[in-house]
Amino acid sequence: MKGKATNTARTALVRAFLLLILFAASSGLLYAAFGSHFDTAGRWLSRHFGYAGVFFFVLLVDTFIVPATADIVFFFTGGWNPYLLVSVISLASIAGGWCGFLIGGSLTHLRWVQEMTAYYREKGDRLIWHYGAWAVALAAFTPVPYSTISWIAGMLSVSPKKYLAASLLRIPRFAIYYLVMRGGIAAVETFF
């Protein structure tokens, strides 16, 4: 029986590794093909649709696992009301992460996803229940990919309350990043 469990664990690890390679290759190809278009799309949305465009752009970036970050919005929204901008970006980011969390949670009902994560769930459920929200908190506050962590948190059944509480760290994160980026931009403009 122990040998069968070991083989199942190896198979799950191989599948997970292959899926990770496929995801990395796909992301690399998407970035190579469309990387500059994310910036262009963000600029176009903010110019033509204002705060609603920024909200939609950030919502999409933080819902789906794409090679872009919500932070690029700060580069083309100079002169906007900083309180409103940070509020819109924060709300859109939290909503996008929640959508990713729900998508991840819905994927766990697929048989192949259950098989791939069975080993990790068996060994990690206790850790995830106790510490899973800390991973979300880290991703919410740092450059760790928030959308990816949101999907994983959903797949691993992190408590929705803990997930949302940890996601609130997006608010101070965007406020701090705004101040740092605006300060850096102002310094460059002053220098040159």
Summary of the structure (lengths in Angstrom):
residues: 192
radius of gyration: 19.0
end to end distance: 70.0
largest distance: 70.0
contacts: 576
relative contact order: 0.12
helix: 86%
strand: 0%
